[in-house]
Amino acid sequence: MRILPLLCALLLLMLQGAAGLSLARGSPQDCERRGGFCSRGSCPPGIGRVGICSEQDFCCRRRWYP
């Protein structure tokens, strides 16, 4: 019975972290603030999609490789 509160807390933390992984709909200014740029249709090769600027534009940012 002592494990139940720990499992609830862990589930809450996982759900809170997953909320930040979604593609956020924002403005071009939000995209630039995140270090990205708006691209129509899709992002160029080697560039990751980090958000949405508008209905047709995606916020893209270079992927960081260690």
Phi and psi in radians as a Rosetta constraint file:
Dihedral C 1 N 2 CA 2 C 2 CIRCULARHARMONIC -1.311 0.35
Dihedral N 2 CA 2 C 2 N 3 CIRCULARHARMONIC -0.330 0.35
Dihedral C 2 N 3 CA 3 C 3 CIRCULARHARMONIC -1.362 0.35
Dihedral N 3 CA 3 C 3 N 4 CIRCULARHARMONIC -0.417 0.35
Dihedral C 3 N 4 CA 4 C 4 CIRCULARHARMONIC -1.030 0.35
Dihedral N 4 CA 4 C 4 N 5 CIRCULARHARMONIC -0.820 0.35
Dihedral C 4 N 5 CA 5 C 5 CIRCULARHARMONIC -1.091 0.35
Dihedral N 5 CA 5 C 5 N 6 CIRCULARHARMONIC -0.607 0.35
Dihedral C 5 N 6 CA 6 C 6 CIRCULARHARMONIC -1.171 0.35
Dihedral N 6 CA 6 C 6 N 7 CIRCULARHARMONIC -0.715 0.35
Dihedral C 6 N 7 CA 7 C 7 CIRCULARHARMONIC -1.140 0.35
Dihedral N 7 CA 7 C 7 N 8 CIRCULARHARMONIC -0.681 0.35
Dihedral C 7 N 8 CA 8 C 8 CIRCULARHARMONIC -1.110 0.35
Dihedral N 8 CA 8 C 8 N 9 CIRCULARHARMONIC -0.747 0.35
Dihedral C 8 N 9 CA 9 C 9 CIRCULARHARMONIC -1.131 0.35
Dihedral N 9 CA 9 C 9 N 10 CIRCULARHARMONIC -0.728 0.35
Dihedral C 9 N 10 CA 10 C 10 CIRCULARHARMONIC -1.119 0.35
Dihedral N 10 CA 10 C 10 N 11 CIRCULARHARMONIC -0.750 0.35
Dihedral C 10 N 11 CA 11 C 11 CIRCULARHARMONIC -1.083 0.35
Dihedral N 11 CA 11 C 11 N 12 CIRCULARHARMONIC -0.739 0.35
Dihedral C 11 N 12 CA 12 C 12 CIRCULARHARMONIC -1.081 0.35
Dihedral N 12 CA 12 C 12 N 13 CIRCULARHARMONIC -0.744 0.35
Dihedral C 12 N 13 CA 13 C 13 CIRCULARHARMONIC -1.142 0.35
Dihedral N 13 CA 13 C 13 N 14 CIRCULARHARMONIC -0.676 0.35
Dihedral C 13 N 14 CA 14 C 14 CIRCULARHARMONIC -1.166 0.35
Dihedral N 14 CA 14 C 14 N 15 CIRCULARHARMONIC -0.726 0.35
Dihedral C 14 N 15 CA 15 C 15 CIRCULARHARMONIC -1.179 0.35
Dihedral N 15 CA 15 C 15 N 16 CIRCULARHARMONIC -0.643 0.35
Dihedral C 15 N 16 CA 16 C 16 CIRCULARHARMONIC -1.175 0.35
Dihedral N 16 CA 16 C 16 N 17 CIRCULARHARMONIC -0.686 0.35
Dihedral C 16 N 17 CA 17 C 17 CIRCULARHARMONIC -1.208 0.35
Dihedral N 17 CA 17 C 17 N 18 CIRCULARHARMONIC -0.623 0.35
Dihedral C 17 N 18 CA 18 C 18 CIRCULARHARMONIC -1.207 0.35
Dihedral N 18 CA 18 C 18 N 19 CIRCULARHARMONIC -0.466 0.35
Dihedral C 18 N 19 CA 19 C 19 CIRCULARHARMONIC -1.131 0.35
Dihedral N 19 CA 19 C 19 N 20 CIRCULARHARMONIC -0.535 0.35
Dihedral C 19 N 20 CA 20 C 20 CIRCULARHARMONIC -1.372 0.35
Dihedral N 20 CA 20 C 20 N 21 CIRCULARHARMONIC -0.158 0.35
Dihedral C 20 N 21 CA 21 C 21 CIRCULARHARMONIC -1.559 0.35
Dihedral N 21 CA 21 C 21 N 22 CIRCULARHARMONIC -0.136 0.35
Dihedral C 21 N 22 CA 22 C 22 CIRCULARHARMONIC -1.293 0.35
Dihedral N 22 CA 22 C 22 N 23 CIRCULARHARMONIC 2.770 0.35
Dihedral C 22 N 23 CA 23 C 23 CIRCULARHARMONIC -1.337 0.35
Dihedral N 23 CA 23 C 23 N 24 CIRCULARHARMONIC 1.998 0.35
Dihedral C 23 N 24 CA 24 C 24 CIRCULARHARMONIC -1.444 0.35
Dihedral N 24 CA 24 C 24 N 25 CIRCULARHARMONIC 2.334 0.35
Dihedral C 24 N 25 CA 25 C 25 CIRCULARHARMONIC -1.485 0.35
Dihedral N 25 CA 25 C 25 N 26 CIRCULARHARMONIC 2.134 0.35
Dihedral C 25 N 26 CA 26 C 26 CIRCULARHARMONIC -2.536 0.35
Dihedral N 26 CA 26 C 26 N 27 CIRCULARHARMONIC -2.785 0.35
Dihedral C 26 N 27 CA 27 C 27 CIRCULARHARMONIC -1.919 0.35
Dihedral N 27 CA 27 C 27 N 28 CIRCULARHARMONIC 2.923 0.35
Dihedral C 27 N 28 CA 28 C 28 CIRCULARHARMONIC -1.004 0.35
Dihedral N 28 CA 28 C 28 N 29 CIRCULARHARMONIC -0.556 0.35
Dihedral C 28 N 29 CA 29 C 29 CIRCULARHARMONIC -1.166 0.35
Dihedral N 29 CA 29 C 29 N 30 CIRCULARHARMONIC -0.686 0.35
Dihedral C 29 N 30 CA 30 C 30 CIRCULARHARMONIC -1.099 0.35
Dihedral N 30 CA 30 C 30 N 31 CIRCULARHARMONIC -0.699 0.35
Dihedral C 30 N 31 CA 31 C 31 CIRCULARHARMONIC -1.109 0.35
Dihedral N 31 CA 31 C 31 N 32 CIRCULARHARMONIC -0.800 0.35
Dihedral C 31 N 32 CA 32 C 32 CIRCULARHARMONIC -1.118 0.35
Dihedral N 32 CA 32 C 32 N 33 CIRCULARHARMONIC -0.629 0.35
Dihedral C 32 N 33 CA 33 C 33 CIRCULARHARMONIC -1.117 0.35
Dihedral N 33 CA 33 C 33 N 34 CIRCULARHARMONIC -0.532 0.35
Dihedral C 33 N 34 CA 34 C 34 CIRCULARHARMONIC -1.479 0.35
Dihedral N 34 CA 34 C 34 N 35 CIRCULARHARMONIC 0.032 0.35
Dihedral C 34 N 35 CA 35 C 35 CIRCULARHARMONIC 1.492 0.35
Dihedral N 35 CA 35 C 35 N 36 CIRCULARHARMONIC 0.397 0.35
Dihedral C 35 N 36 CA 36 C 36 CIRCULARHARMONIC -2.055 0.35
Dihedral N 36 CA 36 C 36 N 37 CIRCULARHARMONIC -2.976 0.35
Dihedral C 36 N 37 CA 37 C 37 CIRCULARHARMONIC -2.504 0.35
Dihedral N 37 CA 37 C 37 N 38 CIRCULARHARMONIC 2.723 0.35
Dihedral C 37 N 38 CA 38 C 38 CIRCULARHARMONIC -1.537 0.35
Dihedral N 38 CA 38 C 38 N 39 CIRCULARHARMONIC 2.375 0.35
Dihedral C 38 N 39 CA 39 C 39 CIRCULARHARMONIC -2.321 0.35
Dihedral N 39 CA 39 C 39 N 40 CIRCULARHARMONIC 2.332 0.35
Dihedral C 39 N 40 CA 40 C 40 CIRCULARHARMONIC -1.366 0.35
Dihedral N 40 CA 40 C 40 N 41 CIRCULARHARMONIC 2.305 0.35
Dihedral C 40 N 41 CA 41 C 41 CIRCULARHARMONIC 1.517 0.35
Dihedral N 41 CA 41 C 41 N 42 CIRCULARHARMONIC -1.222 0.35
Dihedral C 41 N 42 CA 42 C 42 CIRCULARHARMONIC -2.704 0.35
Dihedral N 42 CA 42 C 42 N 43 CIRCULARHARMONIC 2.924 0.35
Dihedral C 42 N 43 CA 43 C 43 CIRCULARHARMONIC -1.452 0.35
Dihedral N 43 CA 43 C 43 N 44 CIRCULARHARMONIC 2.601 0.35
Dihedral C 43 N 44 CA 44 C 44 CIRCULARHARMONIC -1.095 0.35
Dihedral N 44 CA 44 C 44 N 45 CIRCULARHARMONIC 2.796 0.35
Dihedral C 44 N 45 CA 45 C 45 CIRCULARHARMONIC -1.016 0.35
Dihedral N 45 CA 45 C 45 N 46 CIRCULARHARMONIC 2.422 0.35
Dihedral C 45 N 46 CA 46 C 46 CIRCULARHARMONIC 1.467 0.35
Dihedral N 46 CA 46 C 46 N 47 CIRCULARHARMONIC -0.034 0.35
Dihedral C 46 N 47 CA 47 C 47 CIRCULARHARMONIC -1.990 0.35
Dihedral N 47 CA 47 C 47 N 48 CIRCULARHARMONIC 2.320 0.35
Dihedral C 47 N 48 CA 48 C 48 CIRCULARHARMONIC -1.638 0.35
Dihedral N 48 CA 48 C 48 N 49 CIRCULARHARMONIC 2.641 0.35
Dihedral C 48 N 49 CA 49 C 49 CIRCULARHARMONIC -1.517 0.35
Dihedral N 49 CA 49 C 49 N 50 CIRCULARHARMONIC 2.150 0.35
Dihedral C 49 N 50 CA 50 C 50 CIRCULARHARMONIC -2.058 0.35
Dihedral N 50 CA 50 C 50 N 51 CIRCULARHARMONIC -0.030 0.35
Dihedral C 50 N 51 CA 51 C 51 CIRCULARHARMONIC 3.101 0.35
Dihedral N 51 CA 51 C 51 N 52 CIRCULARHARMONIC -2.988 0.35
Dihedral C 51 N 52 CA 52 C 52 CIRCULARHARMONIC -2.232 0.35
Dihedral N 52 CA 52 C 52 N 53 CIRCULARHARMONIC 2.219 0.35
Dihedral C 52 N 53 CA 53 C 53 CIRCULARHARMONIC -1.504 0.35
Dihedral N 53 CA 53 C 53 N 54 CIRCULARHARMONIC -0.719 0.35
Dihedral C 53 N 54 CA 54 C 54 CIRCULARHARMONIC -2.739 0.35
Dihedral N 54 CA 54 C 54 N 55 CIRCULARHARMONIC -2.949 0.35
Dihedral C 54 N 55 CA 55 C 55 CIRCULARHARMONIC -1.050 0.35
Dihedral N 55 CA 55 C 55 N 56 CIRCULARHARMONIC -0.647 0.35
Dihedral C 55 N 56 CA 56 C 56 CIRCULARHARMONIC -1.845 0.35
Dihedral N 56 CA 56 C 56 N 57 CIRCULARHARMONIC -0.236 0.35
Dihedral C 56 N 57 CA 57 C 57 CIRCULARHARMONIC -1.866 0.35
Dihedral N 57 CA 57 C 57 N 58 CIRCULARHARMONIC 2.385 0.35
Dihedral C 57 N 58 CA 58 C 58 CIRCULARHARMONIC -1.900 0.35
Dihedral N 58 CA 58 C 58 N 59 CIRCULARHARMONIC 2.589 0.35
Dihedral C 58 N 59 CA 59 C 59 CIRCULARHARMONIC -1.525 0.35
Dihedral N 59 CA 59 C 59 N 60 CIRCULARHARMONIC 2.135 0.35
Dihedral C 59 N 60 CA 60 C 60 CIRCULARHARMONIC -2.075 0.35
Dihedral N 60 CA 60 C 60 N 61 CIRCULARHARMONIC 2.608 0.35
Dihedral C 60 N 61 CA 61 C 61 CIRCULARHARMONIC -2.611 0.35
Dihedral N 61 CA 61 C 61 N 62 CIRCULARHARMONIC 2.497 0.35
Dihedral C 61 N 62 CA 62 C 62 CIRCULARHARMONIC -1.066 0.35
Dihedral N 62 CA 62 C 62 N 63 CIRCULARHARMONIC 2.389 0.35
Dihedral C 62 N 63 CA 63 C 63 CIRCULARHARMONIC -1.346 0.35
Dihedral N 63 CA 63 C 63 N 64 CIRCULARHARMONIC 2.512 0.35
Dihedral C 63 N 64 CA 64 C 64 CIRCULARHARMONIC -1.751 0.35
Dihedral N 64 CA 64 C 64 N 65 CIRCULARHARMONIC 2.143 0.35
Dihedral C 64 N 65 CA 65 C 65 CIRCULARHARMONIC -1.949 0.35
Dihedral N 65 CA 65 C 65 N 66 CIRCULARHARMONIC 2.334 0.35
